[in-house]
Amino acid sequence: MKSLNFNNKWILVTGASSGLGYEMARQLAYQHKANLIIAARRADKLNQLKAELEQQAGVQVKVVVADLSVQADIDRLISLSLEGQELYAAILNAGITYFGPHIEMPEGDFERILQTNVISVVRITTQLVKHFEIAGKESGVMIVSSMAALYPPPYQAVYAGTKAFVMNFINALQYELKNKQLSLTVYAPGGIATEMTEGEKFNELKAWLMPVEQAAKEGIAALQSRKYNHIPGLLNRVGSKFMKLLPKSFIVGQLGKTYQKSLDKLK
Ligand SMILES: NC(=O)c1ccc[n+]([C@@H]2O[C@H](COP(=O)([O-])OP(=O)(O)OC[C@H]3O[C@@H](n4cnc5c(N)ncnc54)[C@H](OP(=O)(O)O)[C@@H]3O)[C@@H](O)[C@H]2O)c1
């Protein structure tokens, strides 16, 4: 399948107000000259990014302020993405976690995580795939999952479950595509230095975090080259192969010890 070419094409990036989504949006604009539809809840951050990219990268940027845990906002984002310009690709990156003992998770967090990480992804992907199947043109969709889908970290049990859901959903759906110019990619990073991992709770893991610029670069390349599943970082990829040789309970136990150490230090 021919690689995607983002030059002067419209790409949707969700969760573009910070972290990986923000950095992918910047790289897509500066390095690939892509026009962008950027979505998240924080209007100020999105509008700042729009102003910067339009002035300095010379691309067009459309802002959609949307809370992806809310059905009406998901529907509005889908409509605005498919109307007014020809959408070429999408990166569904918005995501949240809860880090702490599962039974202490605040009321409502489970539903919010499920809505944001799973329900919005399935709803948006479904409508985009329907659109791209009918259009029959060159296109690509990338979902940001996580290595947590493969090796679920304790104290982020719900998050790990959501990331495994989207990975399996996209991997299975890819087979059903009739448009041979459409690809679905799952991007599964290990830890990245972003707002998600910046609190003290992640202190024990800070040394393992990938710079967000590298994670963004590899993500864009994975979408562009239409990878099926991609884990960024050679160490993560080799580690992941090696970990397959060990019992999953052992790996999860090691992750649990590291995360527990971080949590214990906060007591
Ligand atoms: N950081 C890591 O170690 C790591 C590792 C593997 C995978 N990932 C995945 O990478 C993706 C990006 O995370 P990140 O690390 O870049 O974290 P981040 O800096 O916290 O960014 C999360 C983005 O998602 C948006 N978002 C959150 N809830 C939303 C909602 N209800 N509606 C709309 N947008 C929402 C946030 O924007 P607003 O707050 O403005 O809405 C923000 O732009 C996530 O899917 C995450 O699971 C992260």
PDBQT file of the ligand as one rigid body, heavy atoms in Angstrom, charges set to zero:
ROOT
HETATM    1  N1  LIG A 301       2.037   9.674  28.590  1.00  0.00    +0.000 N 
HETATM    2  C1  LIG A 301       2.214   8.363  28.503  1.00  0.00    +0.000 C 
HETATM    3  O1  LIG A 301       3.065   7.778  29.209  1.00  0.00    +0.000 OA
HETATM    4  C2  LIG A 301       1.423   7.556  27.524  1.00  0.00    +0.000 A 
HETATM    5  C3  LIG A 301       1.852   6.250  27.227  1.00  0.00    +0.000 A 
HETATM    6  C4  LIG A 301       1.118   5.486  26.324  1.00  0.00    +0.000 A 
HETATM    7  C5  LIG A 301       0.002   6.022  25.730  1.00  0.00    +0.000 A 
HETATM    8  N2  LIG A 301      -0.398   7.297  26.035  1.00  0.00    +0.000 N 
HETATM    9  C6  LIG A 301      -1.612   7.797  25.396  1.00  0.00    +0.000 C 
HETATM   10  O2  LIG A 301      -1.290   8.957  24.664  1.00  0.00    +0.000 OA
HETATM   11  C7  LIG A 301      -2.469   9.748  24.513  1.00  0.00    +0.000 C 
HETATM   12  C8  LIG A 301      -2.136  11.188  24.806  1.00  0.00    +0.000 C 
HETATM   13  O3  LIG A 301      -1.797  11.316  26.187  1.00  0.00    +0.000 OA
HETATM   14  P1  LIG A 301      -0.650  12.281  26.716  1.00  0.00    +0.000 P 
HETATM   15  O4  LIG A 301       0.359  11.443  27.357  1.00  0.00    +0.000 OA
HETATM   16  O5  LIG A 301      -0.253  13.218  25.643  1.00  0.00    +0.000 OA
HETATM   17  O6  LIG A 301      -1.433  13.022  27.890  1.00  0.00    +0.000 OA
HETATM   18  P2  LIG A 301      -1.881  14.530  28.088  1.00  0.00    +0.000 P 
HETATM   19  O7  LIG A 301      -0.739  15.463  27.920  1.00  0.00    +0.000 OA
HETATM   20  O8  LIG A 301      -2.617  14.524  29.367  1.00  0.00    +0.000 OA
HETATM   21  O9  LIG A 301      -2.882  14.784  26.870  1.00  0.00    +0.000 OA
HETATM   22  C9  LIG A 301      -4.174  14.257  26.840  1.00  0.00    +0.000 C 
HETATM   23  C10 LIG A 301      -4.966  14.993  25.792  1.00  0.00    +0.000 C 
HETATM   24  O10 LIG A 301      -6.282  14.429  25.751  1.00  0.00    +0.000 OA
HETATM   25  C11 LIG A 301      -7.223  15.472  25.872  1.00  0.00    +0.000 C 
HETATM   26  N3  LIG A 301      -8.424  15.028  26.561  1.00  0.00    +0.000 N 
HETATM   27  C12 LIG A 301      -8.506  14.425  27.766  1.00  0.00    +0.000 A 
HETATM   28  N4  LIG A 301      -9.793  14.212  28.098  1.00  0.00    +0.000 NA
HETATM   29  C13 LIG A 301     -10.534  14.706  27.079  1.00  0.00    +0.000 A 
HETATM   30  C14 LIG A 301     -11.912  14.806  26.837  1.00  0.00    +0.000 A 
HETATM   31  N5  LIG A 301     -12.825  14.362  27.709  1.00  0.00    +0.000 N 
HETATM   32  N6  LIG A 301     -12.333  15.366  25.694  1.00  0.00    +0.000 NA
HETATM   33  C15 LIG A 301     -11.442  15.837  24.801  1.00  0.00    +0.000 A 
HETATM   34  N7  LIG A 301     -10.112  15.767  24.962  1.00  0.00    +0.000 NA
HETATM   35  C16 LIG A 301      -9.671  15.216  26.099  1.00  0.00    +0.000 A 
HETATM   36  C17 LIG A 301      -6.503  16.555  26.684  1.00  0.00    +0.000 C 
HETATM   37  O11 LIG A 301      -7.054  17.834  26.386  1.00  0.00    +0.000 OA
HETATM   38  P3  LIG A 301      -8.017  18.694  27.343  1.00  0.00    +0.000 P 
HETATM   39  O12 LIG A 301      -7.586  18.444  28.750  1.00  0.00    +0.000 OA
HETATM   40  O13 LIG A 301      -7.792  20.084  26.861  1.00  0.00    +0.000 OA
HETATM   41  O14 LIG A 301      -9.380  18.185  27.027  1.00  0.00    +0.000 OA
HETATM   42  C18 LIG A 301      -5.105  16.466  26.108  1.00  0.00    +0.000 C 
HETATM   43  O15 LIG A 301      -5.003  17.221  24.934  1.00  0.00    +0.000 OA
HETATM   44  C19 LIG A 301      -3.512   9.143  25.462  1.00  0.00    +0.000 C 
HETATM   45  O16 LIG A 301      -4.428   8.374  24.729  1.00  0.00    +0.000 OA
HETATM   46  C20 LIG A 301      -2.675   8.260  26.356  1.00  0.00    +0.000 C 
HETATM   47  O17 LIG A 301      -3.424   7.187  26.876  1.00  0.00    +0.000 OA
HETATM   48  C21 LIG A 301       0.286   8.074  26.902  1.00  0.00    +0.000 A 
ENDROOT
TORSDOF 0
